[in-house]
């Protein structure tokens, strides 16, 4: 038989256990209520991911013409401005080709001038042939009257007839030659003549090849991945280095497909960088939602037609635009890890873009002036070799 003290101890222990269980149940219920309250008031309005990385435009610098590298204008980590020479190729071959093109244009201008002169000469020849024909026709008529009266022989009349026929044939041939000559210059001036335009096109190509011996930076940014070396023979399209515009970066956040139900373009995003930690909190907006998952665009897309299949939650890239002022104050680098939290309160925006861009989001005008300089050179050469320039020089000559 148990003693009274043992029964009292057992009863006390059972009471303590019931109180602990009751307290645990209360804590679990309170935790459930707290979690439900947090989710209802906050959690359901935000989506968070740490699978986010800084991205930007990595502008590959490639030559547009072949040549030997004789100068390198920037190295890895250097800041370069738009239009600054990054590499220089040997210009000797380009200089020779440009000189040949200039000479070819000058020769074409002078040849076309000769065609216009041939037209004037042809007109003069036609006029002279018409005079000769009129004289031969009058001579033949006069001899016809004399032959009728027996004053001249029939042989002399035949000679006059032959001379008239020869004059008519010569006039017809000269007129045909004039038509052929005029066809080469009709409705043109020297600058618009096809031969001059073809020579001008060859000069533009040679001028561009000469201008492109300097490989220019299309954007301002920082040099990375320089691989070109002095003395290297490069071909068009060969990568020399890259320029990264760190003021034009964004974040690609890869959210699970289950997180995208209420995500819209234009929603506010709060981002933190592992580089700065809590020191800098970036503000951004959802710029676009990807048109496909990462696996769909992989080199070897998944084929799920086999018998053994396991469902894997896919992720979709969401592009987040950053505040340029914050990026300037706290510069980011390509590939840095970020933490992104999207505020889902505003669901008025579209899921996908509905309008095309109003203007090109990225553009450069560093090559815009090259053809203008070539056209100015062509105009000078045409003027220097045209008849107007020749007449001006002749007028100044005493």
C-alpha positions as CSV (number, residue, x, y, z in Angstrom):
1,X,0.0,0.0,0.0
2,X,1.2,3.5,-0.9
3,X,1.7,6.0,1.8
4,X,-0.3,9.3,2.1
5,X,2.9,11.3,1.2
6,X,3.3,9.3,-2.1
7,X,-0.3,10.0,-3.2
8,X,0.1,13.7,-2.4
9,X,3.3,13.9,-4.5
10,X,1.7,12.1,-7.4
11,X,-1.3,14.4,-7.3
12,X,0.9,17.4,-7.2
13,X,3.0,16.2,-10.2
14,X,-0.2,15.5,-12.2
15,X,-1.4,19.0,-11.5
16,X,1.9,20.6,-12.5
17,X,1.8,18.6,-15.8
18,X,-1.7,19.7,-16.6
19,X,-0.7,23.3,-15.9
20,X,2.4,23.0,-18.2
21,X,0.3,21.4,-21.0
22,X,-2.3,24.1,-20.6
23,X,0.4,26.8,-20.7
24,X,1.9,25.1,-23.8
25,X,-1.5,25.0,-25.5
26,X,-2.1,28.6,-24.7
27,X,1.3,29.5,-26.1
28,X,0.6,27.5,-29.3
29,X,-2.7,29.2,-29.7
30,X,-1.2,32.6,-29.1
31,X,1.6,31.9,-31.6
32,X,-1.0,30.8,-34.2
33,X,-3.1,33.9,-33.6
34,X,0.0,36.1,-33.8
35,X,1.2,34.4,-37.0
36,X,-2.3,34.7,-38.5
37,X,-2.5,38.4,-37.5
38,X,1.0,39.0,-38.9
39,X,0.1,37.3,-42.2
40,X,-3.2,39.0,-42.5
41,X,-1.9,42.5,-41.7
42,X,1.6,42.3,-43.2
43,X,2.8,39.0,-44.6
44,X,0.3,38.6,-47.4
45,X,1.2,42.0,-48.7
46,X,4.9,41.3,-49.3
47,X,7.0,38.8,-51.2
48,X,10.6,38.2,-50.4
49,X,13.5,36.5,-52.1
50,X,17.3,36.4,-51.6
51,X,17.7,34.9,-55.1
52,X,18.4,38.4,-56.6
53,X,21.5,39.8,-58.3
54,X,22.7,43.1,-59.7
55,X,22.7,43.2,-63.5
56,X,23.7,45.8,-66.1
57,X,24.8,46.4,-69.6
58,X,28.2,44.8,-70.3
59,X,29.1,46.6,-73.6
60,X,31.6,44.5,-75.6
61,X,34.2,46.6,-77.3
62,X,35.1,45.2,-80.7
63,X,36.9,46.7,-83.7
64,X,35.0,47.5,-86.9
65,X,38.0,47.0,-89.1
66,X,41.0,44.8,-89.2
67,X,44.4,46.1,-88.0
68,X,47.4,45.8,-85.7
69,X,47.0,47.3,-82.2
70,X,49.5,50.1,-81.6
71,X,47.9,51.6,-78.5
72,X,45.6,50.7,-75.6
73,X,43.8,53.6,-74.0
74,X,42.4,52.1,-70.8
75,X,42.9,49.1,-68.5
76,X,40.7,47.1,-66.2
77,X,39.0,49.2,-63.6
78,X,39.6,52.5,-65.4
79,X,36.7,54.9,-65.9
80,X,36.2,56.0,-69.5
81,X,33.9,58.6,-71.0
82,X,31.8,58.1,-74.1
83,X,33.8,58.7,-77.3
84,X,37.2,58.2,-75.6
85,X,39.6,56.0,-77.6
86,X,40.1,52.6,-76.0
87,X,42.4,51.1,-78.6
88,X,44.3,52.4,-81.6
89,X,45.1,50.3,-84.7
90,X,47.9,50.9,-87.2
91,X,46.5,53.5,-89.7
92,X,49.0,52.9,-92.6
93,X,46.8,50.7,-94.7
94,X,43.7,52.9,-94.1
95,X,45.7,56.0,-95.1
96,X,46.7,54.4,-98.4
97,X,43.2,53.3,-99.1
98,X,41.8,56.7,-98.3
99,X,44.3,58.4,-100.6
100,X,43.4,56.0,-103.4
101,X,39.7,56.7,-102.9
102,X,40.3,60.5,-102.9
103,X,42.2,60.2,-106.2
104,X,39.5,58.0,-107.6
105,X,36.8,60.5,-106.8
106,X,38.8,63.3,-108.4
107,X,39.4,61.3,-111.5
108,X,35.6,60.5,-111.7
109,X,34.7,64.1,-111.4
110,X,37.1,65.0,-114.3
111,X,35.8,62.2,-116.4
112,X,32.2,63.3,-115.9
113,X,33.3,66.8,-116.8
114,X,34.6,65.3,-120.1
115,X,31.2,63.8,-120.7
116,X,29.5,67.2,-120.4
117,X,32.2,68.6,-122.8
118,X,31.4,65.8,-125.2
119,X,27.8,66.9,-125.3
120,X,28.8,70.4,-126.2
121,X,31.1,69.1,-128.8
122,X,28.4,66.8,-130.2
123,X,26.0,69.7,-130.5
124,X,28.6,71.7,-132.4
125,X,29.3,68.7,-134.7
126,X,25.5,68.3,-135.4
127,X,25.3,72.0,-136.2
128,X,28.3,71.7,-138.6
129,X,26.8,68.6,-140.2
130,X,23.5,70.4,-140.8
131,X,25.3,73.2,-142.5
132,X,27.2,70.7,-144.7
133,X,23.9,69.0,-145.5
134,X,22.2,72.2,-146.5
135,X,25.2,73.0,-148.7
136,X,25.1,69.6,-150.3
137,X,21.4,69.8,-150.8
138,X,21.6,73.2,-152.5
139,X,24.5,72.0,-154.6
140,X,22.5,69.0,-155.7
141,X,19.5,71.0,-156.7
142,X,21.6,73.5,-158.6
143,X,23.3,70.7,-160.5
144,X,19.9,69.1,-161.2
145,X,18.8,72.2,-163.1
146,X,22.1,72.4,-165.0
147,X,21.9,68.7,-165.9
148,X,18.3,69.2,-167.3
149,X,19.6,71.8,-169.7
150,X,22.7,69.7,-170.5
151,X,25.2,72.2,-169.0
152,X,26.8,69.4,-166.9
153,X,27.3,65.8,-167.3
154,X,25.2,63.0,-165.6
155,X,28.4,61.9,-163.9
156,X,28.8,65.2,-162.1
157,X,25.1,65.1,-161.0
158,X,25.7,61.6,-159.6
159,X,28.7,62.9,-157.6
160,X,26.5,65.7,-156.2
161,X,23.8,63.1,-155.3
162,X,26.4,60.9,-153.6
163,X,27.7,64.0,-151.6
164,X,24.1,64.7,-150.5
165,X,23.6,61.1,-149.3
166,X,27.0,61.2,-147.5
167,X,26.0,64.4,-145.7
168,X,22.7,63.0,-144.6
169,X,24.3,59.8,-143.3
170,X,27.0,61.8,-141.5
171,X,24.3,64.0,-139.8
172,X,22.3,61.0,-138.8
173,X,25.4,59.3,-137.2
174,X,26.4,62.5,-135.4
175,X,22.9,62.9,-134.0
176,X,22.9,59.3,-132.8
177,X,26.2,59.9,-131.1
178,X,24.9,63.0,-129.5
179,X,21.9,61.1,-128.2
180,X,24.2,58.4,-126.7
181,X,26.4,61.1,-125.1
182,X,23.5,63.0,-123.7
183,X,22.1,59.8,-122.2
184,X,25.2,59.6,-120.0
185,X,24.6,63.0,-118.4
186,X,20.9,63.8,-118.8
187,X,19.1,65.2,-115.6
188,X,22.4,65.2,-113.6
189,X,25.0,67.5,-112.3
190,X,28.5,66.5,-111.6
191,X,27.8,65.7,-107.9
192,X,24.8,63.6,-108.7
193,X,26.3,61.7,-111.7
194,X,26.3,57.9,-111.0
195,X,30.1,57.6,-111.6
196,X,30.8,60.3,-109.1
197,X,28.3,58.8,-106.6
198,X,30.0,55.4,-106.9
199,X,33.4,57.0,-106.3
200,X,31.9,59.0,-103.4
201,X,30.6,55.7,-101.8
202,X,34.1,54.2,-102.1
203,X,35.5,57.3,-100.5
204,X,33.0,57.1,-97.6
205,X,34.0,53.4,-97.0
206,X,37.7,54.3,-97.0
207,X,37.0,57.3,-94.7
208,X,35.1,55.1,-92.2
209,X,37.9,52.5,-92.2
210,X,40.4,55.3,-91.5
211,X,38.2,56.8,-88.7
212,X,37.7,53.3,-87.2
213,X,41.3,52.7,-86.5
214,X,40.4,54.4,-83.2
215,X,38.1,52.1,-81.2
216,X,35.9,54.4,-79.2
217,X,33.9,53.9,-76.0
218,X,30.2,53.9,-77.0
219,X,29.2,54.6,-73.4
220,X,30.7,56.0,-70.2
221,X,31.6,53.4,-67.7
222,X,34.3,51.2,-66.2
223,X,36.6,48.9,-68.2
224,X,36.5,45.2,-67.5
225,X,37.9,42.0,-69.0
226,X,40.6,43.6,-71.1
227,X,42.1,40.9,-73.3
228,X,43.7,42.9,-76.1
229,X,47.5,43.3,-76.2
230,X,49.9,45.6,-78.1
231,X,51.0,44.2,-81.5
232,X,47.9,41.9,-81.7
233,X,46.3,41.6,-85.1
234,X,42.6,41.9,-84.6
235,X,39.7,41.3,-86.9
236,X,36.2,42.9,-86.9
237,X,34.1,41.6,-84.1
238,X,36.9,40.3,-81.9
239,X,36.3,41.1,-78.3
240,X,39.0,43.5,-76.9
241,X,37.5,44.6,-73.6
242,X,34.1,45.5,-72.0
243,X,32.7,48.7,-70.6
244,X,30.1,48.5,-67.8
245,X,27.9,51.5,-67.2
246,X,27.4,51.2,-63.4
247,X,25.0,54.1,-63.4
248,X,22.6,51.9,-65.5
249,X,22.2,48.8,-63.3
250,X,19.1,47.0,-62.2
251,X,18.3,43.9,-60.2
252,X,17.0,40.6,-61.5
253,X,15.1,38.9,-58.7
254,X,14.1,35.3,-59.2
255,X,10.8,34.7,-57.5
256,X,9.0,31.4,-57.2
257,X,6.0,31.0,-59.5
258,X,3.8,30.7,-56.4
259,X,4.9,34.2,-55.4
260,X,3.8,35.9,-58.6
261,X,0.1,35.8,-58.3
262,X,-0.3,39.4,-57.1
263,X,2.9,40.8,-58.5
264,X,2.4,43.7,-60.9
265,X,4.6,46.2,-62.9
266,X,5.1,49.4,-60.9
267,X,5.0,47.9,-57.4
268,X,7.5,49.3,-54.9
269,X,10.4,47.1,-53.9
270,X,12.8,47.4,-51.0
271,X,16.3,46.0,-51.5
272,X,19.3,45.3,-49.4
273,X,22.8,44.5,-50.7
274,X,25.1,42.0,-49.0
275,X,27.9,44.6,-49.8
276,X,26.4,47.3,-47.6
277,X,24.2,45.3,-45.3
278,X,21.7,47.4,-43.4
279,X,23.7,50.5,-44.1
280,X,21.9,51.1,-47.4
281,X,18.3,50.3,-48.2
282,X,17.6,50.7,-51.9
283,X,14.2,51.7,-53.2
284,X,13.0,50.3,-56.5
285,X,10.1,49.4,-58.6
286,X,9.1,46.4,-60.6
287,X,10.0,47.2,-64.2
288,X,9.0,44.0,-65.9
289,X,8.2,40.3,-65.2
290,X,10.1,37.8,-67.3
291,X,8.5,36.2,-70.4
292,X,9.7,32.7,-69.3
293,X,11.4,30.8,-66.5
294,X,15.1,30.3,-66.3
295,X,14.8,26.6,-67.2
296,X,12.9,27.5,-70.4
297,X,15.8,29.6,-71.7
298,X,18.6,27.4,-70.5
299,X,21.0,25.8,-73.0
300,X,19.4,22.4,-72.5
301,X,15.7,22.9,-71.6
302,X,14.2,20.3,-69.3
303,X,12.2,17.5,-71.0
304,X,9.5,16.2,-68.7
305,X,8.0,13.6,-71.0
306,X,9.8,10.7,-69.3
307,X,8.0,8.4,-67.0
308,X,9.9,9.4,-63.9
309,X,9.0,13.0,-63.1
310,X,9.3,15.2,-60.0
311,X,7.6,18.6,-59.9
312,X,10.1,21.4,-59.2
313,X,8.8,24.9,-58.4
314,X,10.1,27.2,-61.1
315,X,11.4,30.7,-60.7
316,X,10.7,33.7,-62.9
317,X,13.1,36.6,-63.3
318,X,11.6,40.0,-62.2
319,X,13.5,43.1,-63.3
320,X,13.6,45.8,-60.6
321,X,14.6,49.4,-61.6
322,X,16.7,51.2,-59.0
323,X,16.8,54.8,-57.9
324,X,19.8,56.4,-59.8
325,X,20.5,58.8,-56.9
326,X,20.8,55.9,-54.5
327,X,23.0,53.9,-56.9
328,X,25.3,57.0,-57.2
329,X,25.6,57.3,-53.4
330,X,26.1,53.6,-52.9
331,X,27.6,52.1,-56.2
332,X,26.8,48.5,-57.0
333,X,28.7,46.0,-59.1
334,X,27.5,43.5,-61.6
335,X,26.6,40.2,-60.0
336,X,26.3,41.3,-56.4
337,X,23.7,39.5,-54.2
338,X,20.6,41.4,-53.1
339,X,17.6,40.8,-50.9
340,X,14.4,42.0,-52.5
341,X,11.0,42.5,-50.9
342,X,8.0,43.5,-53.1
343,X,5.1,45.5,-51.7
344,X,1.9,44.0,-53.1
345,X,-0.5,46.6,-51.9
346,X,-0.8,48.4,-55.3
347,X,-2.2,45.8,-57.7
348,X,-3.4,48.3,-60.4
349,X,-0.4,47.8,-62.7
350,X,-0.3,45.2,-65.6
351,X,1.3,41.8,-65.3
352,X,3.0,42.3,-68.7
353,X,4.0,45.4,-70.6
354,X,1.2,46.7,-72.8
355,X,3.0,49.3,-74.9
356,X,6.3,49.3,-76.7
357,X,9.0,51.7,-75.4
358,X,8.5,55.3,-76.4
359,X,12.2,55.6,-77.2
360,X,15.3,53.4,-77.2
361,X,16.2,52.6,-73.6
362,X,19.9,52.5,-74.6
363,X,21.6,54.4,-77.4
364,X,24.8,56.0,-78.4
365,X,25.7,58.8,-80.9
366,X,29.4,58.3,-80.8
367,X,29.5,57.3,-84.4
368,X,27.0,59.8,-85.7
369,X,29.4,62.5,-87.0
370,X,31.7,60.2,-89.1
371,X,29.7,60.3,-92.3
372,X,29.2,64.0,-92.0
373,X,32.9,64.6,-92.1
374,X,33.2,62.2,-95.1
375,X,30.5,64.2,-96.9
376,X,32.4,67.4,-96.3
377,X,35.5,65.9,-97.7
378,X,33.6,64.7,-100.8
379,X,32.2,68.2,-101.4
380,X,35.6,69.7,-101.3
381,X,37.1,67.2,-103.8
382,X,34.1,67.6,-106.2
383,X,34.4,71.4,-106.0
384,X,38.2,71.4,-106.5
385,X,37.9,69.2,-109.6
386,X,34.7,70.7,-111.1
387,X,34.5,73.2,-114.0
388,X,33.5,76.0,-111.7
389,X,36.8,75.7,-109.8
390,X,38.7,75.5,-113.0
391,X,37.0,78.7,-114.4
392,X,37.6,80.5,-111.1
393,X,41.4,79.7,-111.3
394,X,41.4,80.8,-115.0
395,X,39.7,84.0,-114.2
396,X,42.4,84.9,-111.6
397,X,45.2,84.1,-114.0
398,X,46.5,87.2,-115.8
